[in-house]
Amino acid sequence: MEMQRTGKIQYLKPKLAESVAAGFTTRHEGVSRPPYNSLNLGTNTLDSPHSVEGNRSLLARAFGGTLDRFLTVTQVHGTDLLVIDTPNPEYGHFLKLECDGIVTNQPGLMIAICTADCVPILLHDPVRQVVAALHAGWQGTAKNIAGKGVEAMVNLFGSAPSDILAAIGPAIGACCYEVDAPVRNSFKEHGAPFELASEVKEEGKWSLDLVAANRAQLADARIPSGQIEISGECVSCNSDLFFSYRRDGGDTGRHAAFIMLPER
């Protein structure tokens, strides 16, 4: 992925953004004050709501959108998805909907999920013109939200997995993410690839690579490996560019993984 700037927004641009507006924001170029400085896009923080709204407006307008068509949901570390397949005159009522992904075929609607350690995933089917934004923390990864996002595109919009392009954005790396037995047990309970993505650190403690686990799940969903792009950035290691919930003790901002189909 390449670091780009569109308008005032600095972001990582994935390859799937050739025909859609899509990317993973950094922490820069917004209006929020410390410790949320400065492009905090998360509403579930103690940052000023006016600052968050201003930042969201900056992001939407940079790509020709509007704040009223910038859509996030209330993320709860589950696997429920919001599917939007028809035009809607007002999207604000979705903001409090509890789910962890959005799938749509509606042009001009910028969908996004917010993260500060968890894995952000963007999907695009350029044939059926369908996009998705998914939030994969350890709980969502254990329950395979990545695979469920692909499944929704296939079952509800007729996508072929071989046509889907995927991008996994900046997240906490295995270098900085230690988990214990309850996480391991949850992965095993749901058939998630814990051994593939973990390494023993000491008795009862493992380093866990959430990005590797989600990449494996996308591959299991039959997305070709050459169509899965990974940013490779650890948000915890790079305090200059990224927020990190663990590193910053919970008092921090949120990035956005955003994607929008062009107006037809």
Buried (B, 14 or more C-beta within 10 A) or exposed (E): BEEEEBEEBBBBBBBBBEEBBBBBBBBBBBBBEEBBBBBBBBBEBEBBEEBBBBBBBBBBBBBBBEBEBBBBBEBBBBBBBBBBEEEBEEBEEBEEBEBBBBBBBBBBBBBBBBBBBBBBBBBBBBEBBBBBBBBBBBBBBBBBBBBBBBBBBBEBBEBEBEBBBBBBBBBBBBEBBBBEEEBBEBBEEBEBBBEEBBEEEEEEEBBBBBBBBBBBBBBBBEBBEEBBBBBEBBBBBBEEBBBBBBBBEEEBBBBBBBBBBEEE
